[in-house]
Amino acid sequence: MLVYHAVFLALVAGTTLFFASLAALNVQYAERAVRERTEWLADRIGVDDPEELLAYHRLGTAASQLESVVVVGVVLLALYAGVFGGAVEWVYGAVGNDLLAGVALFVGSTVALQVVSLPFDVFDTFAVETAFGFNEQSPALFARDKLVGTAVGAVFVAILGAAVLFTVQAFPEWWWVAATGVVVAFLLATQVLVPRVVMPLFYDFDPVEDGSLRDAVEDVFDRAGFTCDQVYVMNASSRSGHSNAFFTGFGATKRVVLFDTLVDQMDDEEVQSVLAHELAHWKKGHIWQNVAASALQAAVLLFVASFLLDAGWLYGMFGVPEQPAAGLLLAGLWLQPLNQLTAPLQNKLWLANEREADAFAVDVMGGGESLADALADLTSENLGNPFPHPYYEAFHYQHPPVPERIRYLTEGDES
């Protein structure tokens, strides 16, 4: 059993420390690069105060990594102090029905992690984001959003958890195959439900009205050979000053969403270029590629989990009753570090798709200057770090770094 504990701690604690060290390396790299490229940042990106960008990056990284270390520490304490094992025994004894007890355990674990993360969320919103002028939330709105978000998350966890546990009961030998189908169905459903049902609980979505923006949207749709009546502006500014845009859904459920902050910060041609990039993910089949990649990833993880669920040592390590829900949570702790460490392999598909989407935008817009300007605006307005360390980039970036994208889009030597 000591060997299992040693390997487990090496995976969980070791991976956490590895990524904390990688984040620190990334901060140091950014400090050097930003100071060396101050002129380029000012001329091309529009960053007049590089020290502000560095301070935001430094503080945000420190807070994020501290949260990761604390959360992992709390989880390990709960396991080794017998808290988790006692909770499993109590839940199954109190509920009676194994399926419902498993769902309760999933939901309870989710809520517990939310509670542990709450102080860090408060600090991020009211210290970091407020200090740099991004936060637009009052304490009351923040509390309301946290309660609603936790409730929605609990519902999603309950539905997915119940479906997976049912496959474990119904197909003891091949449950991981059925569970993979459940996960894929869930991912497809969220593509439709999240923007249509969940996000309206937090934001207002107004159709793009007639005017120059509507004309610009319809023009880029025509150029891209794309049809979609559901184009909305989301009042992101009610919560944050950050800007973005996204495309979601499939078939008749396709929806394009622009943050109001993005519309305010960019001219119509820049908005068109951002839209052209987003539309490429549909036109080039990236959405289905990502679904297929997620299905493969889920299948591999669930296949490995199927062996762990039958391993007595998995439960014996922490004195946990041998129940499928508890086994899945424990298996997740073993598999999450492996999933993180293989991220560079997963990110290769995303990076290839993002490069293809940029190329599509160049074709649609007849050049890349407008998208390059849009990327510069997004980086400047969001105080993004344009210079990630190559190792950090490999594990965390699903988009090429901004200088690389601008260089490709403009085919110049400025970056």
ABEGO torsion letter per residue (X at the ends): XAAAAAAAAAAAAAAAAAAAAAAAAAAAAAAAAAAAAAAAAAAAAGBABAAAAAAAAAAAAAAAAAAAAAAAAAAAAAAAAGAAAAAAAAAAAAAGBAAAAAAAAAAAAAAAAAAAAAAAAAAAAAAAAAAAGABABBAAAAAAAAAAAAAAAAAAAAAAAAAAAAAAAABAAAAAAAAAAAAAAAAAAAAAAAAAAAAAAABBBBBBBBEAAAAAAAAAAAAAGBBBABBBBBBAAAABABBBBBBBEBEAABBBBBBAAAAAABBAAAAAAAAAAAAAAAAAGAAAAAAAAAAAAAAAAAAAAAAAAABAAAAAAAGBBBBAAAAAAAAAAAAAAAAAAAAAAAAAAAAAAAAAAAAAAAAAAGEAAAAAAAAAAAAAAAGBBABBBAAAAAAABABBBAAAAAAAAAGBAAX
